[in-house]
Amino acid sequence: MKKAHPLKLYKTLKVQINRYFRRMGSFNKEDRLIAVKLTEELFIDKIDFDNYLMQFPDDDGDEVLIELYNLIEQEEPATAFGGGSKLKQHSSMNRISELLNILRR
């Protein structure tokens, strides 16, 4: 079996890496902006928790959207029990803020 030339291997790997990063950067910008808007509206009590979950974009390939959704979903507000929203005291608010900044780009 003939060995491939190192330069050819390098070029092949470079093409694969470039394709990967292009795919990573090709997330639906509209879905990301919708997620940011919905999250901001949830924090100011403009929409309720159930509407947030129902309107949140379905983009299974976007790990940032998935992480944001999971963080919010795990912290169901106390409104279900007659109290005010507890999302403002969310233990993961720093991470949520980071994700929102990523989604705004």
C-alpha positions in Angstrom: 0.0 0.0 0.0 1.4 3.4 -1.0 1.7 6.0 1.7 0.1 9.4 1.1 2.4 12.4 0.8 2.3 14.4 4.1 1.4 17.6 2.2 -1.6 15.8 0.7 -2.7 14.6 4.1 -2.3 18.1 5.5 -4.5 19.6 2.7 -7.2 16.9 3.2 -7.3 17.6 6.9 -7.4 21.3 6.4 -10.4 21.0 4.0 -12.2 18.8 6.6 -11.5 21.3 9.4 -12.7 24.2 7.3 -15.9 22.3 6.4 -16.5 21.6 10.1 -16.1 25.3 11.1 -18.3 26.5 8.3 -21.0 24.1 9.4 -20.6 25.2 13.0 -21.0 28.8 11.9 -24.0 28.2 9.7 -26.6 28.0 12.4 -29.9 29.6 11.8 -29.3 33.2 12.9 -33.1 33.9 12.9 -33.7 31.0 15.4 -30.9 32.3 17.6 -32.3 35.8 17.7 -35.8 34.4 18.4 -34.3 32.4 21.4 -32.6 35.6 22.7 -35.8 37.6 22.4 -37.9 34.9 24.1 -35.5 34.6 26.9 -35.4 38.3 27.5 -39.2 38.5 27.5 -39.3 35.6 30.0 -37.0 37.4 32.4 -39.1 40.6 32.3 -42.3 38.5 32.7 -43.6 39.6 29.3 -44.3 35.9 28.4 -45.0 33.0 30.7 -42.9 29.9 31.1 -45.2 27.6 29.0 -45.3 30.0 26.1 -41.5 30.3 26.3 -41.1 26.5 26.0 -43.7 26.2 23.2 -42.2 29.1 21.1 -38.6 28.2 21.6 -36.9 27.3 18.2 -36.3 23.6 17.4 -32.8 23.4 16.1 -31.3 20.1 17.2 -28.0 20.8 15.6 -27.3 24.0 17.6 -25.7 23.1 20.9 -25.9 26.6 22.3 -29.7 26.7 21.8 -30.0 23.3 23.3 -28.0 24.2 26.4 -30.0 27.4 26.9 -33.3 25.6 26.6 -32.2 22.9 29.0 -31.0 25.5 31.6 -34.3 27.4 31.4 -36.4 24.2 31.4 -34.7 22.9 34.5 -35.5 26.0 36.4 -39.3 26.0 36.1 -40.5 29.2 37.8 -42.6 29.1 40.9 -45.6 30.6 39.1 -46.9 27.1 38.8 -47.3 27.2 42.6 -48.8 30.7 42.7 -45.6 32.6 43.3 -43.6 35.0 41.2 -41.0 34.0 38.7 -37.8 32.8 40.3 -35.8 32.9 37.0 -34.1 36.2 38.1 -32.4 34.3 40.9 -31.5 31.4 38.7 -28.3 29.6 39.9 -27.0 29.5 36.3 -27.7 33.1 35.4 -24.0 33.7 34.5 -24.1 30.8 32.0 -27.4 31.9 30.6 -25.9 35.4 30.0 -22.9 33.9 28.3 -25.2 31.8 26.0 -27.3 34.9 25.2 -24.2 36.8 24.2 -23.1 33.9 22.0 -26.5 33.8 20.3 -26.5 37.5 19.6 -23.3 37.3 17.5 
